[in-house]
């Protein structure tokens, strides 16, 4: 299994096999410590209901990105609390952001979600 890890990003865990028979590394062989630590950060970020809902809101928004002002209005939480949750999601590599004037716009990182989906899928025999 090949693992690359960049701080703040999901570790890239290589697939075993090729083509339709390729298996996610998670079910084909044990993860090493670095890969497990990186993935645990992502699962921990998604384990909070507010952060999971933020990911859903960002992904479901028209155009694939959303202003932080629209996110804060969807919760009965303070703006600093929402900013903290967004920071955790960014640190886990699940979302990215861009400042435009006084507002920050957030979008999902598709490659991160695809890697997670690939790790969690089990091939049908």
Sine and cosine of phi, psi and omega as CSV:
sin_phi,cos_phi,sin_psi,cos_psi,sin_omega,cos_omega
0.00,0.00,0.69,-0.72,0.06,-1.00
-0.97,-0.25,0.72,-0.70,-0.02,-1.00
-0.75,-0.67,0.79,-0.62,0.12,-0.99
-0.86,-0.51,0.66,-0.76,0.02,-1.00
-0.70,-0.72,0.81,-0.59,0.10,-1.00
-0.92,-0.39,0.80,-0.60,-0.02,-1.00
-0.78,0.63,0.73,-0.69,0.00,-1.00
1.00,0.04,-0.11,0.99,0.02,-1.00
-0.87,-0.49,0.37,-0.93,0.12,-0.99
-0.90,0.44,0.60,-0.80,0.12,-0.99
-0.92,0.39,0.56,-0.83,0.04,-1.00
-1.00,-0.09,0.93,-0.37,-0.04,-1.00
-0.97,-0.26,0.85,-0.53,-0.05,-1.00
-0.94,0.34,0.47,-0.88,0.06,-1.00
-1.00,0.06,0.53,-0.85,0.05,-1.00
-0.99,-0.13,0.72,-0.70,-0.01,-1.00
1.00,-0.06,-0.13,-0.99,0.01,-1.00
-0.57,-0.82,0.38,-0.92,0.07,-1.00
0.89,0.45,-0.58,-0.82,-0.06,-1.00
-0.92,0.39,-0.31,0.95,-0.03,-1.00
-1.00,-0.04,0.03,1.00,-0.02,-1.00
-0.89,0.45,0.69,-0.72,0.01,-1.00
-0.90,-0.43,0.64,-0.77,0.09,-1.00
-0.87,0.50,0.60,-0.80,-0.05,-1.00
-0.88,0.47,-0.45,0.89,-0.04,-1.00
-0.88,0.48,-0.58,0.82,-0.01,-1.00
-0.98,-0.22,-0.10,0.99,-0.02,-1.00
-0.99,-0.11,-0.46,0.89,0.06,-1.00
-0.32,-0.95,0.38,-0.92,-0.05,-1.00
-0.90,0.43,0.55,-0.84,0.08,-1.00
-0.97,0.26,0.52,-0.85,0.14,-0.99
-0.99,0.11,0.10,-0.99,-0.08,-1.00
-0.86,0.50,-0.67,0.74,-0.04,-1.00
-0.92,0.40,-0.69,0.73,0.01,-1.00
-0.91,0.41,-0.67,0.74,0.01,-1.00
-0.89,0.45,-0.65,0.76,0.01,-1.00
-0.91,0.42,-0.68,0.73,0.02,-1.00
-0.90,0.43,-0.69,0.73,0.02,-1.00
-0.93,0.37,-0.58,0.81,0.03,-1.00
-0.88,0.47,-0.60,0.80,0.04,-1.00
-0.88,0.47,-0.65,0.76,0.00,-1.00
-0.93,0.36,-0.73,0.68,0.01,-1.00
-0.89,0.45,-0.60,0.80,0.04,-1.00
-0.90,0.43,-0.66,0.75,0.03,-1.00
-0.89,0.46,-0.65,0.76,-0.01,-1.00
-0.98,0.17,-0.20,0.98,-0.04,-1.00
-0.98,0.22,-0.10,0.99,0.03,-1.00
-0.99,-0.12,0.76,-0.65,-0.04,-1.00
-0.86,0.52,-0.60,0.80,0.01,-1.00
-0.91,0.40,-0.71,0.71,-0.02,-1.00
-0.92,0.38,-0.62,0.78,0.04,-1.00
-0.89,0.46,-0.65,0.76,0.05,-1.00
-0.92,0.38,-0.62,0.79,0.06,-1.00
-0.87,0.50,-0.70,0.71,0.03,-1.00
-0.86,0.51,-0.69,0.72,0.01,-1.00
-0.90,0.44,-0.70,0.72,0.02,-1.00
-0.89,0.45,-0.67,0.74,0.00,-1.00
-0.91,0.42,-0.73,0.68,-0.03,-1.00
-0.91,0.41,-0.54,0.84,-0.06,-1.00
-1.00,0.08,-0.18,0.98,-0.06,-1.00
-0.95,0.31,0.64,-0.77,0.02,-1.00
-0.83,0.55,0.73,-0.68,0.01,-1.00
1.00,0.06,-0.10,1.00,0.08,-1.00
0.98,0.20,0.09,1.00,0.08,-1.00
-0.57,-0.82,0.39,-0.92,-0.09,-1.00
-0.58,-0.81,0.58,-0.81,0.04,-1.00
-0.97,0.25,0.60,-0.80,0.03,-1.00
-0.85,0.53,-0.49,0.87,0.01,-1.00
-0.90,0.44,-0.54,0.84,0.04,-1.00
-0.97,0.23,-0.49,0.87,0.01,-1.00
-0.95,0.30,-0.68,0.73,-0.05,-1.00
-0.91,0.42,-0.53,0.85,-0.02,-1.00
-0.95,0.30,-0.26,0.97,-0.01,-1.00
-0.99,0.10,-0.10,0.99,-0.08,-1.00
-0.80,-0.60,0.41,-0.91,0.12,-0.99
-0.99,-0.12,0.79,0.61,-0.03,-1.00
-0.75,-0.66,0.36,-0.93,0.03,-1.00
-0.96,0.28,0.36,-0.93,0.01,-1.00
-0.87,0.49,-0.66,0.75,0.04,-1.00
-0.88,0.47,-0.55,0.84,0.04,-1.00
-0.92,0.38,-0.69,0.73,0.05,-1.00
-0.89,0.46,-0.68,0.73,0.03,-1.00
-0.86,0.50,-0.63,0.77,0.05,-1.00
-0.88,0.48,-0.73,0.69,0.00,-1.00
-0.89,0.45,-0.63,0.77,0.05,-1.00
-0.91,0.42,-0.61,0.79,0.04,-1.00
-0.89,0.45,-0.65,0.76,0.04,-1.00
-0.90,0.45,-0.68,0.73,0.02,-1.00
-0.91,0.42,-0.61,0.79,0.06,-1.00
-0.92,0.40,-0.68,0.73,0.01,-1.00
-0.89,0.46,-0.51,0.86,0.03,-1.00
-0.99,0.15,-0.12,0.99,0.04,-1.00
0.99,0.14,0.25,0.97,-0.05,-1.00
-1.00,0.04,-0.47,0.88,0.01,-1.00
-0.74,-0.67,0.31,-0.95,0.07,-1.00
-0.74,-0.67,0.27,-0.96,-0.03,-1.00
-0.61,-0.79,0.31,-0.95,0.04,-1.00
-0.57,-0.82,0.78,-0.63,0.05,-1.00
-0.99,0.10,0.75,-0.66,0.09,-1.00
-0.76,-0.65,0.98,-0.20,-0.07,-1.00
0.93,0.37,-0.83,-0.56,-0.02,-1.00
-1.00,-0.05,-0.13,0.99,-0.06,-1.00
-0.96,-0.28,0.44,-0.90,0.07,-1.00
-0.92,-0.40,0.72,-0.69,0.02,-1.00
-0.95,-0.33,0.69,-0.72,-0.06,-1.00
-0.91,-0.41,0.54,-0.84,0.06,-1.00
-0.57,-0.82,0.43,-0.90,0.05,-1.00
-0.95,0.31,0.40,-0.92,0.14,-0.99
-0.98,-0.20,0.99,-0.14,-0.10,-1.00
-0.82,0.57,-0.64,0.77,-0.03,-1.00
-0.88,0.47,-0.59,0.81,0.02,-1.00
-0.91,0.41,-0.69,0.73,0.01,-1.00
-0.93,0.37,-0.60,0.80,0.04,-1.00
-0.90,0.43,-0.65,0.76,0.04,-1.00
-0.89,0.45,-0.67,0.74,0.02,-1.00
-0.89,0.45,-0.71,0.70,0.00,-1.00
-0.88,0.47,-0.66,0.75,0.00,-1.00
-0.91,0.41,-0.61,0.80,0.01,-1.00
-0.94,0.35,-0.53,0.85,-0.09,-1.00
-1.00,-0.04,-0.18,0.98,-0.01,-1.00
-0.99,0.12,0.58,-0.82,0.04,-1.00
-0.90,-0.43,0.82,-0.58,-0.02,-1.00
-0.90,0.43,0.61,-0.79,0.05,-1.00
-0.99,0.13,0.77,-0.64,-0.05,-1.00
-0.96,0.27,0.00,0.00,0.00,0.00
